[in-house]
Amino acid sequence: MAGQVRHPIDTRALESWISRHIPEIELPLDIKQFGFGQSNPTYQLTSPDGKRYVLRKKPPGQLVSKTAHQVEREYRIITALANTDVPVPRTYGLCEDPNVIGTPFYIMSFLDGRIFEDPVIPNVLPDERRAIWADAVRVLAKLHRVDPRAVGLESFGKPTRFYSRQVATWRTICDAQAAITDVETREPVGQLPRFEQMINFFGDEGQQPVDRGTLVHGDFKIDNLVFHKLEPRVIGILDWEMSTIGHPLSDISNLLTPYFTARLDPSKSINVHPGFLPRATRGLPTPEEITTLYYSVANQHARARSSSSIELSLTSDRREHDQGQDRKRELQWAQAFNMFRQAAICQGIAARQAGRQASSEKARRYADARRPLAEFAWELVQSARAGGNGNGNGNGGGNGNGGQRASRL
C-alpha cells in the first residue's frame, strides 16, 4: 500500500512467537510499517502465501499517559465484537510480554478496502457519498445497541455518570496544562478562554444529557472506518484504543464534528472542512438526517420488544415531537462538550510545545487553535443553554440534493 516504509522490527523474535501461538500464519513474513501517523505503531505482515495481516503495538519508550496506547483494550473489544453485527477485523492473538518485540502487541486481519482521510469523501458521485455516510451511521448505531454483558464486556467501563467523570478529568488535565511554562520565555501556556464558565456548565448534571451507558468507540469518525472497495459499506472499524462504556452521544458528536466546525476560519483552526457548509457538497446528509437515521437503527431492538404496537396517532406524534426536542437539546450539549474537549487537546499540544516536546509546524497550528476552538465551544454552550440552533453552521450539512428525506439515507 502507498505510504509504507521498511521498519527494523525484530523479525526473528516475532516469527518465533507467531510459530508458537498462531501456527496458521505461514512464515517467513515480509514486514512493513504503515507510514501515516497512528499513536500506536502499525505494521503490515505479508506471508509467503500472499495473505496479509496487521500488527498493532504500543510505542517504544516511557509512555506519558497510562490510559493511552492500550492495545490490550483494542484486542479485547475487537475480539468480543466478532460475533455481532458490528464489522471488525478478525483477531489472531495478543502478546502482553514486552520482551518479544519491545512492547505488547496484537495481530489482526488486514482489511482490503478504502479509507477516506477526508470526511467530505471527494471523487465519488453524490449518491455514493450519501450511501457511505449512511452506512457509517448505521454501523455506529449497531455498536451502541450491543449489550456489553452479552459479549463479556460488562467490566469494560463504568456504566453511569460518564460525562461527570469526563468533566472532572478534563478539569484536572487543563489545570495542569495551563500551568506549564515555556522553557525559554517562562510564559505559562495559560487557561482556555471561558474555562471556568464552561466547566461549571458541563459539571451541572441537571444540564447534562440523560445518563446512559453503551459501548463507545471513543474516536468514531470517517477516517477510522474501512469501506468495501466497490460498495458503500463499512467492512471494519479501526483504532479502538479509546473505547470504553460511555455515553453514546460522545461518539455521535465526534462523527458530526466537521459539520459544526465548517464555518471556522481555516487559518486559525484545524481540521476545518468548508465542504460541510450548507449546499457546498452534493450528497452529504444533514446532521438532522444523520441523527434521524441513527435513532431509527439504534431503537430497532427496543421497538421489536414493545408490546403495544398500536397507539393513538396524536399520542404517538406528541411523543415523537417530545423525543425530538430532547434529542436536539442533548446533542447541542454533547457537541459543545466535544468542542471543549478538542480545545483541551490542543492546549495539551501547546503544553508539549512549551516544553519543546513538539516543535513541528503542524504542532504549532494545533496549539494556536486552542483559543478559537474554546471560544467556539463557549458559543455552543450558550446555544445549548438557550435551547437554540446548535449546528454551528446554520442548518448544517452540505446537502445539495434538494433536501432529500432522512428515510432515503
C-alpha positions in Angstrom: 0.0 0.0 0.0 1.1 3.6 -0.5 2.6 5.4 2.5 4.5 2.4 3.8 8.2 2.2 4.8 10.5 -0.5 5.9 10.9 -0.8 9.7 13.6 -2.7 11.6 11.2 -4.7 13.9 12.8 -7.8 15.4 11.5 -10.2 12.8 13.1 -13.3 14.3 11.6 -12.8 17.7 8.2 -12.0 16.2 8.2 -15.1 13.9 9.2 -17.3 16.8 6.2 -16.1 18.9 3.9 -16.5 15.9 5.1 -20.0 15.2 4.1 -21.0 18.8 0.9 -19.1 19.2 -0.6 -18.6 15.6 0.7 -21.6 13.6 -1.9 -20.8 10.8 0.2 -17.8 9.7 2.7 -19.0 7.2 6.3 -17.9 7.7 8.7 -16.1 6.9 7.0 -12.7 7.0 7.5 -9.5 5.0 7.1 -6.6 7.4 6.3 -3.0 6.6 5.3 -0.2 8.8 2.3 2.0 7.7 3.8 5.4 7.0 0.8 7.5 8.1 0.6 8.6 11.7 -1.1 6.5 14.4 -0.5 6.8 18.1 0.1 3.0 18.1 2.8 1.9 15.5 1.0 -0.3 13.0 2.6 -2.9 10.6 1.5 -4.9 7.6 2.6 -8.5 7.7 2.7 -10.5 4.4 3.1 -14.2 4.4 4.6 -16.3 1.5 1.1 -17.4 0.5 0.1 -13.7 -0.1 -2.1 -13.4 3.0 -1.8 -10.1 4.8 -2.2 -9.3 8.5 -1.9 -6.2 10.7 0.2 -5.9 13.9 -0.5 -3.1 16.3 1.9 -2.4 19.2 2.5 0.2 21.9 5.1 2.9 21.1 8.6 2.3 22.4 10.0 4.1 25.5 8.3 5.5 28.6 4.7 6.4 28.0 3.4 9.7 29.3 -0.2 8.5 29.7 -1.3 5.3 31.3 -4.6 5.4 29.6 -3.4 5.9 26.0 -2.0 3.3 23.6 -3.9 0.5 25.2 -3.6 -2.2 22.5 -4.8 -4.7 25.1 -8.2 -2.9 25.2 -8.3 -2.8 21.4 -7.7 -6.5 21.2 -10.3 -7.2 23.9 -13.2 -5.3 22.3 -12.5 -6.3 18.7 -12.4 -9.9 19.8 -15.6 -9.5 21.8 -17.5 -8.0 18.8 -16.5 -10.7 16.4 -19.9 -12.5 16.7 -22.1 -9.3 16.5 -23.3 -7.3 13.5 -20.6 -4.7 14.1 -17.9 -5.1 11.4 -14.4 -5.5 12.9 -11.2 -7.2 11.8 -10.6 -10.8 12.9 -8.1 -11.1 15.8 -5.4 -13.8 15.9 -3.5 -13.3 19.1 -2.3 -10.9 21.8 1.2 -10.8 23.3 1.5 -8.9 26.5 5.2 -9.8 27.0 7.3 -6.7 26.2 10.4 -8.9 25.9 9.3 -10.3 22.5 9.5 -7.2 20.3 9.8 -4.4 22.9 6.2 -3.6 23.7 2.9 -5.5 23.9 1.2 -6.1 20.5 -1.7 -8.0 18.8 -2.3 -9.3 15.3 -5.5 -9.0 13.4 -6.6 -9.5 9.8 -5.8 -7.0 7.1 -8.9 -5.3 5.6 -8.5 -4.7 1.9 -10.8 -1.7 1.4 -11.0 2.1 1.2 -10.1 4.6 3.9 -11.3 8.1 3.3 -9.0 10.6 5.1 -11.2 13.5 4.1 -14.7 13.1 5.5 -16.1 15.1 2.6 -15.3 12.0 0.6 -14.2 13.6 -2.7 -14.0 11.9 -6.0 -17.2 9.9 -5.7 -20.7 10.6 -7.0 -23.2 12.3 -4.7 -25.4 9.1 -4.3 -22.3 7.1 -3.2 -21.2 9.8 -0.9 -24.6 9.8 0.8 -24.6 6.0 1.0 -21.1 5.9 2.5 -22.1 8.3 5.3 -25.4 6.4 5.8 -23.6 3.1 6.4 -21.2 4.8 8.8 -24.2 6.0 10.8 -25.8 2.5 10.8 -22.6 0.9 12.0 -22.4 3.3 14.9 -25.9 2.6 15.9 -25.3 -1.1 15.8 -22.3 -0.7 18.1 -24.3 1.3 20.6 -27.1 -1.3 20.8 -24.7 -4.2 21.7 -25.2 -5.3 25.3 -21.8 -5.3 27.0 -22.8 -8.2 29.2 -23.8 -10.3 26.2 -20.2 -10.1 24.8 -18.3 -10.3 28.1 -17.5 -6.6 28.4 -19.5 -5.7 31.5 -16.3 -4.7 33.2 -15.0 -2.6 30.2 -16.0 0.7 31.8 -18.4 2.3 34.3 -22.0 2.4 33.0 -23.0 5.6 34.7 -22.0 9.3 35.1 -19.7 9.2 32.0 -19.9 12.9 31.4 -19.5 13.9 35.0 -16.3 11.8 35.1 -15.1 13.3 31.9 -15.6 16.9 33.2 -13.6 16.1 36.3 -10.8 14.5 34.3 -10.5 17.3 31.9 -10.6 19.9 34.6 -7.5 18.3 36.2 -5.8 17.9 32.8 -6.5 21.5 31.7 -5.3 23.0 35.1 -2.0 21.1 34.7 -1.6 22.0 31.1 -2.3 25.7 31.8 0.5 25.8 34.4 3.2 24.6 32.1 5.7 27.4 31.3 7.8 27.9 28.2 11.3 26.7 28.7 12.7 29.9 27.1 10.2 32.7 27.8 8.9 31.3 31.1 5.4 32.3 30.0 2.7 29.9 31.1 0.5 28.2 28.5 -2.5 29.7 30.2 -6.0 28.5 30.7 -8.6 28.2 27.9 -10.9 31.2 27.4 -14.2 30.9 29.4 -12.8 27.8 31.1 -14.4 28.2 34.5 -17.8 29.1 33.0 -17.7 26.1 30.7 -16.6 23.7 33.4 -19.4 24.9 35.6 -22.0 24.4 32.8 -20.7 21.0 31.9 -20.5 19.9 35.5 -24.1 20.7 36.2 -25.7 17.2 36.0 -29.1 18.9 35.6 -28.0 20.3 32.3 -26.3 17.1 31.0 -27.9 14.6 28.7 -29.9 11.8 30.4 -27.4 9.4 31.8 -26.9 6.2 29.9 -24.1 3.8 29.0 -23.2 1.8 25.9 -20.1 0.5 24.3 -18.4 3.6 22.7 -15.6 3.7 20.2 -14.1 6.9 21.6 -12.9 8.4 18.3 -15.6 7.4 15.8 -15.1 9.2 12.5 -15.0 8.5 8.8 -11.2 8.0 8.6 -11.3 5.3 11.3 -13.6 3.2 9.1 -12.6 0.8 6.2 -15.1 0.6 3.4 -15.6 -2.1 0.8 -13.6 -1.5 -2.4 -16.7 -1.2 -4.6 -19.7 -0.9 -2.3 -20.6 2.0 0.1 -20.4 -0.4 3.0 -18.2 -0.5 6.2 -16.2 -3.6 6.4 -14.3 -2.7 9.6 -13.9 -0.2 12.4 -10.3 0.6 13.4 -8.4 2.4 16.2 -10.2 1.2 19.3 -7.7 2.4 21.9 -10.1 4.9 23.5 -13.1 2.6 23.6 -15.0 2.1 26.8 -18.5 2.0 28.2 -19.7 5.6 28.0 -22.4 7.9 26.7 -23.4 7.2 23.1 -23.6 10.9 22.3 -19.9 11.2 22.7 -19.5 9.1 19.5 -22.3 10.8 17.7 -20.9 14.3 18.4 -17.5 13.3 17.3 -18.8 12.0 14.0 -20.7 15.2 13.4 -17.7 17.5 14.2 -17.0 18.5 10.6 -20.5 19.9 10.3 -20.0 22.1 13.3 -16.5 23.4 12.5 -17.2 24.0 8.8 -17.6 27.8 9.2 -14.5 28.4 11.4 -11.5 30.2 9.9 -9.1 27.6 8.5 -6.2 29.9 9.1 -6.9 30.0 12.9 -8.3 26.5 13.5 -7.6 22.9 12.5 -9.4 20.2 10.6 -11.8 22.7 9.1 -13.8 21.3 6.1 -15.7 24.0 4.2 -17.2 21.3 2.2 -19.6 20.7 5.1 -21.2 24.2 4.8 -24.8 24.1 3.7 -25.2 23.1 0.0 -21.4 23.0 -0.5 -21.1 19.3 -1.3 -23.8 17.3 -3.1 -24.7 14.1 -1.4 -23.7 14.9 2.2 -26.6 14.2 4.5 -27.6 16.9 7.0 -27.0 16.4 10.8 -30.7 16.1 11.3 -30.9 13.3 8.7 -27.9 11.6 10.4 -29.4 11.7 13.8 -32.8 10.5 12.5 -31.2 7.5 10.8 -29.1 6.8 13.9 -32.0 6.6 16.2 -34.1 4.6 13.8 -31.4 1.9 13.8 -30.4 2.2 17.4 -34.0 1.8 18.5 -34.9 -1.2 16.3 -34.5 -3.7 19.1 -36.4 -1.6 21.5 -39.3 -1.3 19.1 -39.3 -5.0 18.4 -39.6 -5.7 22.2 -42.5 -3.3 22.6 -45.8 -5.0 23.3 -48.0 -2.0 22.2 -47.6 -1.5 18.5 -50.8 0.4 18.0 -51.3 3.8 19.7 -53.4 6.8 19.0 -51.7 8.9 16.4 -51.9 12.1 18.5 -50.1 10.4 21.4 -47.5 9.0 19.1 -47.0 12.3 17.3 -46.6 14.1 20.7 -44.2 11.5 21.9 -42.1 11.7 18.8 -42.1 15.5 19.0 -41.0 15.5 22.6 -38.3 12.9 21.9 -37.1 15.1 19.0 -36.8 18.1 21.2 -35.0 16.2 23.9 -32.5 14.7 21.4 -31.8 18.1 19.9 -31.1 19.6 23.3 -28.9 16.7 24.3 -26.9 16.8 21.1 -26.3 20.5 21.5 -24.9 19.9 24.9 -22.7 16.9 23.7 -21.4 18.9 20.7 -20.4 21.8 23.0 -18.5 19.4 25.3 -16.9 17.8 22.3 -15.6 21.1 21.1 -14.4 22.0 24.6 -12.5 18.7 24.5 -11.0 19.5 21.2 -9.7 22.8 22.6 -8.3 21.0 25.6 -6.4 18.5 23.4 -4.9 21.5 21.5 -4.0 23.1 24.8 -2.1 19.9 25.6 -0.1 20.2 22.4 0.7 23.8 23.4 2.0 22.5 26.7 4.2 19.9 24.9 5.4 22.7 22.6 6.2 24.9 25.6 8.4 22.1 26.8 9.9 21.6 23.3 8.4 18.1 23.1 6.5 19.1 20.0 8.1 21.6 17.6 6.7 20.9 14.1 4.6 23.4 12.1 1.6 21.1 12.5 2.0 21.1 16.3 2.2 24.9 16.3 -1.1 25.1 14.3 -2.8 22.8 16.7 -1.5 24.7 19.7 -2.6 28.1 18.2 -6.1 26.6 17.6 -6.9 26.1 21.3 -8.3 29.6 21.8 -10.5 29.8 18.7 -11.9 26.3 19.5 -12.5 27.3 23.1 -14.4 30.4 22.0 -16.4 28.3 19.6 -17.2 25.8 22.4 -18.4 28.7 24.5 -20.7 29.8 21.6 -22.1 26.3 21.5 -22.6 26.3 25.3 -24.6 29.5 25.1 -26.7 27.9 22.3 -27.2 24.7 24.3 -28.2 26.7 27.4 -30.7 28.7 25.4 -32.1 25.7 23.6 -31.4 27.3 20.2 -30.0 26.0 17.0 -26.6 24.4 17.9 -25.5 23.2 14.5 -22.8 25.9 14.3 -23.2 26.4 10.6 -26.9 27.3 10.2 -28.8 24.3 9.0 -25.7 22.1 9.0 -24.5 19.8 6.3 -23.9 20.2 2.6 -26.9 18.5 1.2 -27.1 19.7 -2.4 -29.7 17.2 -3.5 -32.7 19.3 -2.9 -33.3 18.3 0.8 -33.7 14.5 0.4 -35.6 13.0 3.3 -33.8 11.1 6.1 -35.7 7.9 5.1 -33.6 7.8 1.9 -30.3 7.5 3.8 
